[in-house]
Amino acid sequence: MTTHTAFVLNGEPVATQVRPDTTVLDLLRDHLGRKGTKEGCAEGDCGACTILFRRGGDAEKPMLAANSCIMSVAQIDGSEIVTVEGLAGDDLVLNAVQDEMAKNGSSQCGFCTPGIAVALTGLLARNPDPDEDAIHDALAGNLCRCTGYRPIVDAAKSAAARVRAEPAPVPASGQSLVTSHTDAGGATAHRPRDLRGLLMLRRDRPDAVLLAGGTDLGVPLAGYETRWPETITTGHVAELRRIDTDDDRWTFGAAVTWEEALDAVVDDYPSFATLIRRFGSTQIRSMGTIGGNIGTASPIGDGPPALIALGAMITLVSLEGGERTIPLEDFFLDYRKTELRSDEVIASVTVPRARAGETLRTYKISKRYDQDISTVCGAFRLAMDGATITDIRIAYGGMAATPKRAPNAEAALRGKPLTVATAREAGKALVSDFRPLTDWRGSAAYRQRVAASLIERLARDLEGDVVEVMAL
């Protein structure tokens, strides 16, 4: 039986019978004739393919920029999408962003322009009075080789003033229903709505691709390197989309996006919030999930070091085995190997909230500041009694086959004051904690030296000696 994938495009309902492992970019361009959305990198980096996206069932949430090149049709049933063609009103008058970009020469070759216009429209729809940092954050996922960004930022400021004076809604016509599955072209996508349904599918179809945000898995799909005959999506599972908050902790469902997590943690952990902004643009954060970032078990994933330093716990669940909760640091076994069994899914991650006398700092070393893979990522959580460290948790990514703690460096600092001298001694102890690899991002010796320097940076940072720079 063939079932449709149905969604709302530029305010109008659409039904399609393309394979659910087709990318949304190919759907828009090749099947629906929306040629304004471009393919630049096919990796979710350049932003030429940017659309506005709101998941089915999230009608109260804003539409956010997302990369259509690494998004699959399996993920959009019941959802709302706006492309550059949908930004203008019914009378085809350019919206404020488009008009201001046209007036001040923000568009030169024009290839990147549709994605930039869409991204900035999404920003102004949820924040009509952005400061310059917010504008740059919204543009971090859009590459432009012609203009140098200054006129684009100027256009965003001018458009914001117009939007504040006369708000313009993003096209939408309400939500269509999410179907339980799609069969088309020899491929099937299952869309469970509750945890039990997900677990039944996981048990009965162990070879199916388990798809969360797709910001990692979608890259080979976009490059036509793989196909997914059978997919199970997690984005509509109610239990996995929850954030439960109390005075002591957050419990993030595994399908909570990094954009949603950012909003939750920014006040308690501003350093973690900065890290989240750096490792993912709005386009990536609006789709990438906490559970997916952990489940891929990448040694250079930036979420796990910070979560391990915070003492996060991960809950795994299956039909037969029930629920089990373990420290996140114990979840990672070896390169791309984890505790997750074939019939289990990641249900949630529990993260302690900030407590008095405790500090979190995260530092990311990469070849460029925004949206780059880390060479080394360090996370440090300290509990202090006056000038003395009473407890400390240090975790690194990029230093081993898995993200992991540095117990010897921790022991070298525990019970001592945090000074440049004690930080340097702790840096020496890292030799016993890690045997880093060498690759094109950095040699083993470089990584070892950088990891040690981050502990000294921590000491100087907390003493107020560090001036933040735009690239490390």
Secondary structure, 3 states (H helix, E strand, C coil): CCCCEEEEECCEEEEECCCCCCEHHHHHHHHCCCCCCCCCCCCCCCCCCEEEEECCCCCCCCCEEEEHHHCEHHHCCCCEEECHHHCCCCCCCCCHHHHHHHHCCCCCCCCCHHHHHHHHHHHHHHCCCCCHHHHHHHHCCCCCCCCCCHHHHHHHHHHHHHHHHCCCCCCCCCCCCCCCEEEECCEEEECCCCHHHHHHHHHHCCCCEEECCCCCCHHHHHCCCCCCCEEEECCCCHHHHCEEECCCEEEEECCCEHHHHHHHHCCCCHHHHHHHHHHCCHHHHCCCEHHHHHHCCCCCCCHHHHHHHCCCEEEEEECCCEEEEEEHHHCEEECCEECCCCCCEEEEEEEECCCCCEEEEEEEECCCCCCCCCCEEEEEEEEEECCEEEEEEEEEECCCCCCEECHHHHHHHCCCECCHHHHHHHHHHHHHCCCCCCECCECHHHHHHHHHHHHHHHHHHHCCCCCCCCCC
